[in-house]
Amino acid sequence: MDLSFLSEYFMPVIIGVCLCVGYIVKKWIRDVDNKFIPTINAVLGIALALAMNWGNISVGTVLGGMISGLAATGLHQAFKQLIEGKQE
């Protein structure tokens, strides 16, 4: 199954914002369980995508926001494993 078509939905600005917000939620808000961070990023990604494309809202816009928000979570995990792996 080829999922390469999903790469056209990545929005770098949304990935950056969601990455920062996810990091802040993880480090500074202790009452939020880690399992909710991907959901927060996905919802924030959708909201940002809708705001950025207000005149041209479509299902693709919603999908792009959601994928970008979730990609931020995966990017954080990849960096975390890369950094922790080099410290050993």
N, C-alpha and C positions, 0 to 999 in steps of 0.2 A: 504494500500500500504506500503510495507516494504522497507525502504530505508537504512537498516543497511549495505547493501553491499557497500555503498559509503565510509564507514569507512576504508576500505582497501586501499583507494586512498589518505588518509591523509599523508602528509610528514611533520613531526614536524619541520625540519629545515626551510622549506619554510614558514610554519605558523609563526615561530618566526621572520624571516626576514620581511615578509609582515606586521606583527603586528607593528614592529618598524618603518618601512617606512610609514605606514598609520598614525601612531601617529605623526611622524615628519611632514608629509604633513598637517595634521589637525591643529597642533599647530603652525607651523612656516611659512607656505605658505598661506597667507591670500587670495590670488587671486583665489585659487582653491575651488570651491563649494563642499560641503560635499557629494553631490550626485555622484561625480566623484571618490571618494576614493575607493568604491568597484570595480570599473572598473580598476583603477590603480593597486589595489591588485591582481585582476584576471590576468591582463596582465603580471605583475611582476612575479606572481606564475608560469605562463606558461613559461616565459623566464628562470626562475631558474630551473624548472623541465627539460626543454630541455638541459640546460647547464649541469645539474647533470647526465643526462642519454644520453649523446651525441651519444654514440655508439649503443644505443638501443631505438631509438625514435619510439613511437607508439601513437595511439589515447589514450590509457590508460595513457601514460605519460602526454599528454596535459590535459586530464581530471583531473588527479591527481594534476597537478599544479594549474589548475583553482579552483578546490575544496579547495585546501589548501590556496590559496590566499583569497578566499571568506570566508573561515572559520576564517581567521585572523580578518576580519571585524566583524563577529559575536562574536568572542571571546572578542574583544575590547568592544562591546556593552554590553555583559554579565558582564564583570568586571566593567564597568561604572555604570550599574544599581545596582550591588552588593554593590559597594562603596558608591554610593549616597543614597542607601536605608538604610545603617547603620548609616549615619550621621544624620538622622532625629530623 
